[in-house]
Amino acid sequence: MTIKLSGPPAWAAVGLAGLGLAGLALAGAPGAAAAEPLVSQGIGTSSCARLAGDISPAEGLSNPINLLLFAWVQGYVSAANIALLEDDGKHVDMNALDDAKVLNLVQGFCKANPDKKPVAAIDDLIRKSPKIKTKWEPGTIEWDE
């Protein structure tokens, strides 16, 4: 099996202006600096209470919040896949993560858990998803100098 990185860019479905405005709305106060280094950031680490009402699965990726969330999930699961591959040569099939599934999952989770963050729903999805074994040589990605 070969791992394939392809497909049209998700941002092509929405104007960049709408995407930028949605990002600004969720980014918080300008100039706010984190006191400690971050491991993960983005819409998936925002408050469910703040996000739940803005997710609209029926609008698909034409809704800028939906688009931001789906793109964030794709990146997060891609990173998780690298970690899974490095660990034991298995990964989650990204083909199973269509926008309707992701948006409905996160919206339902956030409505039921306003005190949590969407990333918790995605972590659970990754844990429960079937893993595909593939040929992978650990250590092939060198990010350290």
Secondary structure, 3 states (H helix, E strand, C coil): CCCCCCCCCHHHHCCHHHHHHHHHHHHCCCCCCCCCCCCCCCHHHCCHHHHHHHCCHHHHHHCHHHHHHHHHHHHHHHHHHHHHHHHHCEEECHHHCCHHHHHHHHHHHHHHCCCCCHHHHHHHHHHHCCEEECCCCCCCCCCCC
